[in-house]
Amino acid sequence: MKGIFNAVKDYLMFTPRAREEKFYLGTPQSNTEYDVRGESEATTERDTVFCDIEQNLSYVKKRFTYPINNDVVIREISMRRGRRAFIVFIDGMVSSELVDLAVIKPLLELPFFSGGEGAGEGEAIMERFVAHSQAFSTKSMDVVFEEINFGSCAVFAEGFESAFVFDVREWGHRSIDKPDNEQSIYGPQEAFAEMLRNNTALVRKIIKSEKLIAEGIKVGRKSKTRGVMLYISDIANPELVDEVRRRLNGINMDYVISVEEVAMMMEENTFSTMTHFLETERPDRVARALTEGRVAFILNGNPQVLVMPTNIFELTHSVSDDYLRVPYANMIRIIRMIAIFFSTLLPGLYLAITLFHQEIIPTYLLYSISASRENVPFPSVLELLLMDLSFEMIREAGLRMPGPIGSTLGIVGGLILGQAAVSAKIVSPIMIIVIAITGIGSFATADYSLSWSFRVLRLIFIVLGSVMGFYGIAIGIFVYGLSLAAQKSFGVPFLEPTFKLKNDNMANAVFVNPVWRRENRPDFLKTKNGREEPKISRSWKTKKRYQ
């Protein structure tokens, strides 16, 4: 009863609100770690392991902000004869079973020496008592913390001026699955995932050679994201390998998370519409590129792999080209080239013809176009831009929505929007056809980043075609060709091997050569070994001489 009375009283009577303090985000002030006045030189943070176990424990807790950082686990252990030790690892990044069996159990059973006899015996302990395959000792604190942040476990023992690091990492990750963006009916059905060593193992499973070098490189001053540069030592050009290594080591930024950031930091021309890298998620494509003399880069936590150098023709090729018979693969390449032409130039050509060059249109088709546009209130340019923008919005909305909903949204949205626009006399039916063919052509582009380039070019050619007709489109193609000719991907001209018409590489760049005719590696890569197969690779087909 009292509660009801208080509720009625609070409802009827006014009670002033308590004053609330508003929060304002201020500028952080840097903490002065030392005072340079009166000192000859600045002091630096200690980088070596202490001999005293208490100093090591205090330093580790301070560096990890323990116990505020609650996923950091510090376990103190009392070994035989009273020798103290402690282990450090990050929960969720290690295998608890490995820590128990390979780290804690041997520490409790380890027959340590008494007194000071154990000091300096780190190598002997590693050789005789460590029950783990991947372990090492180090005196550097920076190395210890870097390994802990990467999923390892560190052990500090009393009387030792070095720490022991055990590779016991076990992260949650995706299993090896089918490729999502580079699907193919033929060939292997495996794709890269986010685990670095799993990705390198997928490549080594295909290229079973000790000449395949997996050179470790860390990117990012603070993140120290681990990556691997792959190349075949007896094929790849050493200058190409050195240049890729120089650019990777020259990335001077604090945190590197994605391989796309690495690509943008390594590219020569930032504002070019064309990418200078081949991004792939297929191990077989990376393996084939390595056997040609190229270099690949895998970054931990990324399912995409960078392949360099590349050219305009490589970006238009598909994975299925290497697994189809020659007539089928050539037919697909021709269809793909036509699709690229339509996705880039068809809207601009339509505007140029209808606005400036009506004489090339057959009479009855011209009558049909004029009749369809009779009740449309907008000019052709605005009509085309409106429908192109609507199509791009449907495409982006389909990508952002979940799988089943996204595909349904693309189909239903396109049909309803197109039919409603035609019924409302906002656009003409032939404009819907032009936009539909253009969209289908953009989806037929093999490389996703290349489709972005053609989408930008399409807008440029729409403007040129609506202002100057065929002359504007011709000028645009000429200027764009000059810009491509001036670009290089790691020292290789981007239009290679266009001007070598009698070269086998030029024939294979446009069409697919039979496997038995791919005798030489691309000459523009200047590999150590230019021949990939002997002159006669099908020895069974040679004629036998009968006595």
NORZI-V277956 format. One record per backbone hydrogen bond with DSSP energy under -0.5 kcal/mol. CO is the residue of the C=O (numbers start at 1). NH is the residue of the N-H. If there is no record, write none. Layout:
CO/NH + CO/NH
This chain:
1/5 + 2/6 + 3/7 + 4/8 + 5/9 + 6/10 + 7/11 + 8/12 + 9/13 + 20/22 + 24/26 + 26/28 + 31/33 + 34/36 + 36/39 + 47/141 + 51/159 + 52/56 + 53/57 + 54/58 + 55/59 + 56/60 + 57/61 + 58/62 + 59/63 + 60/64 + 61/66 + 62/65 + 65/69 + 68/70 + 69/72 + 71/73 + 71/91 + 72/74 + 73/89 + 74/76 + 75/87 + 77/79 + 77/85 + 79/82 + 80/83 + 83/79 + 84/158 + 85/77 + 86/156 + 87/75 + 88/154 + 89/73 + 89/91 + 90/93 + 93/170 + 94/96 + 95/99 + 96/100 + 97/101 + 98/102 + 98/103 + 99/103 + 99/104 + 100/105 + 103/107 + 104/108 + 105/109 + 106/110 + 110/112 + 114/117 + 116/119 + 118/121 + 121/125 + 122/126 + 123/127 + 124/128 + 125/129 + 125/130 + 133/135 + 134/167 + 136/165 + 138/163 + 139/49 + 139/141 + 140/144 + 141/145 + 142/146 + 143/147 + 144/148 + 145/149 + 146/150 + 147/152 + 148/151 + 153/166 + 154/88 + 155/164 + 156/86 + 157/160 + 163/138 + 164/155 + 165/136 + 166/153 + 166/168 + 168/95 + 177/191 + 194/301 + 195/199 + 196/200 + 197/201 + 198/202 + 199/203 + 200/204 + 201/205 + 202/206 + 203/206 + 203/207 + 206/208 + 207/209 + 209/212 + 211/213 + 211/233 + 213/215 + 213/231 + 214/216 + 215/229 + 217/227 + 219/225 + 220/224 + 225/219 + 226/300 + 227/217 + 228/230 + 228/298 + 229/215 + 230/296 + 231/213 + 231/233 + 232/235 + 232/236 + 235/528 + 237/241 + 238/242 + 239/243 + 240/244 + 241/245 + 242/246 + 243/247 + 244/248 + 245/249 + 246/250 + 248/251 + 250/252 + 251/220 + 251/253 + 253/221 + 254/222 + 254/223 + 258/262 + 259/263 + 260/264 + 261/265 + 262/266 + 263/267 + 268/270 + 269/272 + 277/279 + 278/280 + 278/307 + 280/305 + 281/192 + 281/283 + 282/286 + 283/287 + 284/288 + 285/289 + 286/290 + 287/291 + 288/292 + 289/293 + 289/294 + 290/293 + 293/237 + 295/308 + 296/230 + 297/306 + 298/228 + 299/302 + 304/299 + 305/280 + 306/297 + 307/278 + 308/295 + 311/315 + 312/316 + 313/316 + 313/317 + 314/317 + 315/447 + 318/321 + 319/322 + 320/323 + 320/324 + 325/329 + 326/330 + 327/331 + 328/332 + 329/333 + 330/334 + 331/335 + 332/336 + 333/337 + 334/338 + 335/339 + 336/340 + 337/341 + 338/342 + 339/343 + 340/344 + 341/345 + 341/346 + 342/346 + 345/349 + 346/350 + 347/351 + 348/352 + 349/353 + 350/354 + 351/355 + 352/356 + 352/357 + 353/357 + 357/360 + 358/361 + 362/366 + 363/367 + 364/368 + 365/369 + 366/370 + 367/371 + 368/372 + 369/373 + 371/374 + 373/376 + 375/377 + 379/383 + 380/384 + 381/385 + 382/386 + 383/387 + 384/388 + 385/389 + 386/390 + 387/391 + 388/392 + 389/393 + 390/394 + 391/395 + 392/396 + 393/397 + 394/398 + 395/399 + 396/400 + 397/401 + 402/406 + 403/407 + 404/408 + 405/409 + 406/410 + 407/411 + 408/412 + 409/413 + 410/414 + 411/415 + 412/416 + 413/417 + 414/418 + 415/419 + 416/420 + 417/421 + 418/422 + 419/423 + 420/424 + 421/426 + 421/427 + 422/425 + 425/377 + 428/431 + 428/432 + 429/433 + 430/434 + 431/435 + 432/436 + 433/437 + 434/438 + 435/439 + 436/440 + 437/441 + 438/442 + 439/443 + 440/444 + 442/445 + 447/451 + 448/452 + 449/453 + 450/454 + 451/455 + 452/456 + 453/457 + 454/458 + 455/459 + 456/460 + 457/461 + 458/462 + 459/463 + 460/464 + 461/465 + 462/466 + 463/467 + 464/468 + 464/469 + 465/469 + 468/471 + 469/473 + 470/474 + 471/475 + 472/476 + 473/477 + 474/478 + 475/479 + 476/480 + 477/481 + 478/482 + 479/483 + 480/484 + 481/485 + 482/486 + 483/487 + 484/487 + 487/494 + 488/490 + 489/492 + 491/493 + 492/489 + 493/496 + 494/312 + 495/498 + 497/500 + 499/501 + 500/503 + 503/507 + 504/508 + 505/509 + 506/510 + 507/511 + 511/513 + 514/517 + 515/518 + 517/519 + 519/532 + 519/533 + 522/525 + 523/526 + 528/530 + 530/521 + 535/537 + 537/539 + 538/541 + 539/542 + 544/546
